[in-house]
């Protein structure tokens, strides 16, 4: 195999890993954080779950591919760097979801019954203040799990290197 198919296969493997792990971690968080009597319409919505899955896969693939290409060194060091990148990937996924949610809320509240005549930037700011307030709690609670998924991602990077012999080829 040449180098380009190896990178594509590695990117696909990292994307699939990131997608699955972020969806599983999100569903575990929902099960833990939301009581059966609470309103779960947002967290159970297919668009929310799809966004978490897609964004998680994209950010893990982008960050871990860089580690796959440039992260030469001992296995322990690669896994340590991957843990940090896993945390960054999860935080980027959550932050992107929060911004997209704020944008959706802004666009759907403009001209509706709760429209106070604010401009689009003003309404977006108000939406983000509320969303970020509660989103920061989720972000801080997810850090240990994000580090753990990064360690697993680092193990996958080490395995992909050995499987495709990418450490010498890249």
SVG drawing of the C-alpha trace seen along z (x, -y; Angstrom):
<svg xmlns="http://www.w3.org/2000/svg" viewBox="-46 -46 57 50">
<polyline fill="none" stroke="black" stroke-width="0.4" points="0.0,0.0 1.1,-3.5 1.2,-6.3 -2.0,-8.1 -4.4,-5.1 -2.8,-4.5 -3.5,-8.0 -7.1,-7.8 -7.7,-4.5 -6.2,-6.0 -8.4,-9.1 -11.4,-6.9 -10.6,-4.8 -10.0,-7.8 -13.3,-9.4 -15.3,-6.3 -13.6,-6.0 -14.3,-9.7 -17.9,-9.5 -18.7,-6.3 -16.9,-7.4 -18.5,-10.8 -22.0,-9.5 -21.5,-6.9 -20.1,-9.4 -22.9,-11.8 -25.6,-9.2 -24.0,-8.1 -24.0,-11.7 -27.6,-12.1 -28.6,-9.0 -26.7,-10.2 -27.6,-13.9 -31.3,-13.9 -33.9,-12.4 -36.7,-10.5 -39.1,-13.4 -37.0,-16.1 -37.5,-17.5 -35.1,-15.6 -36.4,-16.8 -33.1,-18.6 -30.7,-15.8 -32.8,-13.1 -33.3,-15.0 -31.7,-13.2 -30.1,-16.4 -28.3,-16.9 -27.1,-13.3 -26.1,-13.5 -24.1,-16.8 -22.3,-15.2 -21.4,-12.2 -20.3,-14.1 -18.4,-16.8 -16.7,-14.3 -15.5,-12.3 -14.2,-15.2 -12.3,-16.8 -10.8,-13.5 -9.7,-12.7 -8.2,-16.2 -6.3,-16.3 -5.2,-12.7 -4.1,-12.6 -1.6,-15.3 -0.3,-13.2 -0.1,-10.2 2.0,-12.2 4.2,-14.2 4.2,-12.5 7.3,-10.4 8.6,-9.1 8.0,-6.7 4.6,-5.0 4.0,-6.6 4.6,-10.1 2.3,-9.6 -0.5,-8.3 0.1,-11.2 -0.2,-13.7 -3.3,-11.9 -4.9,-12.3 -4.5,-16.0 -5.7,-16.0 -8.7,-13.9 -9.7,-16.5 -9.3,-19.3 -11.4,-17.3 -14.2,-16.8 -14.1,-20.5 -14.2,-21.6 -17.1,-19.3 -19.1,-20.6 -18.2,-24.3 -19.2,-24.0 -22.5,-22.3 -23.1,-25.2 -22.5,-27.8 -24.7,-26.0 -27.4,-25.8 -27.1,-29.5 -27.3,-30.3 -30.4,-28.0 -32.1,-29.6 -31.3,-33.1 -32.7,-32.4 -35.9,-30.8 -36.6,-33.5 -36.2,-36.4 -39.7,-37.6 -41.4,-35.1 -43.4,-35.7 -40.2,-36.4 -38.7,-39.0 -37.8,-42.1 -36.7,-44.0 -33.0,-43.1 -30.7,-42.9 -29.3,-39.6 -25.9,-40.1 -27.7,-41.2 -30.1,-38.2 -27.2,-35.8 -25.2,-37.3 -28.2,-36.8 -28.7,-33.2 -25.0,-32.4 -24.9,-33.8 -27.6,-31.4 -26.3,-28.4 -22.7,-28.9 -23.6,-29.2 -25.0,-25.7 -22.6,-24.4 -19.5,-25.2 -20.8,-22.7 -21.0,-20.0 -17.5,-20.9 -15.9,-20.6 -17.7,-17.4 -16.6,-15.9 -12.8,-16.5 -12.0,-13.2 -13.9,-11.2 -12.3,-13.3 -8.8,-12.4 -9.8,-8.8 -11.1,-8.8 -7.9,-10.5 -5.8,-7.7 -7.9,-5.2 -7.3,-7.3 -3.6,-7.4 -3.6,-3.6 -5.4,-3.5 -2.8,-5.9 0.0,-3.6 -1.7,-0.6 -2.4,-2.4 1.3,-3.3 2.4,0.2 -0.4,1.6 0.4,-0.8 4.0,-1.4 3.4,-5.1 6.1,-6.2 8.8,-5.6 6.7,-6.6 5.4,-10.0"/>
</svg>
